[in-house]
Amino acid sequence: MTTAMFRVLVVEDDPDIRQLLQTLLESQGYRVEVADSATRAVVEARSHQPDAVIVDLGLPDRDGQLVIRDIRRFSSVPIVVLSARTLEAEKIRALDGGADDYVTKPFDSGELLARVRAALRRSVRSAEQTEVLSIGGLTLNLSSRAATGPSGNVHFTPIEFRLIACLARCHGLIVTTDQLIREVWGPDRVTDTRGLRSYVKALRQKIEPDPSRPRHLVTEPGVGYRLLADA
């Protein structure tokens, strides 16, 4: 994949650094979105679904650590921290909180670009590996849109497949109810939680050994759902 195929979200409140990062990334062919606050960062991450996020920790409305936490609730996008905080405890907290890498300010442009490229490569490899998932006794191939179980082929309706594919792309992570509805039905159906529950129930009938006690498509109360593939 070329850099032009990747969208990077820059979360930085300093306008000079934000402009520098945007110019640097665009010079390498990346598409760039920007946010100057924690609140805006989460909105942009949801709406634009970037391929990578560069986030400062010292944001005006909330700590950048909370941005990492919030994004991790609905996305596995690579997150590279770019911060003036140099304490080891801050780095550990960010990485344990879901960041993929940590670069300190002042930063070397070449090093930052290399870290972004490395994070994107890991993400692409991970996405390729999730093209085929084992879920209980089911083998799901996202590329061929096929599924097989102990008794042979398993048929999914188009909506069921879009739903399980959305969960599979973020397998192991929570996918919010709003995100699922937007991706499967579109933004005009965001209040249709009853329809979503109905399709989740139908999917469980097809992928769970005991649909009444789901182990793979699990509910995260008040938030959304999580698909747990076999280890």
ZIHUVEN-V231764 format. One record per run of one state. SS is the DSSP state (A for helix, B for strand, O for the rest). FROM is the first residue (numbers start at 1). LEN is the number of residues. If there is no record, write none. Layout:
# ZIHUVEN-V231764
SS | FROM | LEN
SS | FROM | LEN
This chain:
# ZIHUVEN-V231764
O | 1 | 2
A | 3 | 3
O | 6 | 1
B | 7 | 5
O | 12 | 3
A | 15 | 13
O | 28 | 3
B | 31 | 5
O | 36 | 2
A | 38 | 11
O | 49 | 3
B | 52 | 4
O | 56 | 8
A | 64 | 9
O | 73 | 5
B | 78 | 6
O | 84 | 4
A | 88 | 9
O | 97 | 4
B | 101 | 4
O | 105 | 4
A | 109 | 21
O | 130 | 2
B | 132 | 4
O | 136 | 2
B | 138 | 4
O | 142 | 4
B | 146 | 4
O | 150 | 2
B | 152 | 2
O | 154 | 4
A | 158 | 12
O | 170 | 4
B | 174 | 3
A | 177 | 8
O | 185 | 2
A | 187 | 3
O | 190 | 3
A | 193 | 15
O | 208 | 3
A | 211 | 3
O | 214 | 3
B | 217 | 4
O | 221 | 3
B | 224 | 4
O | 228 | 4
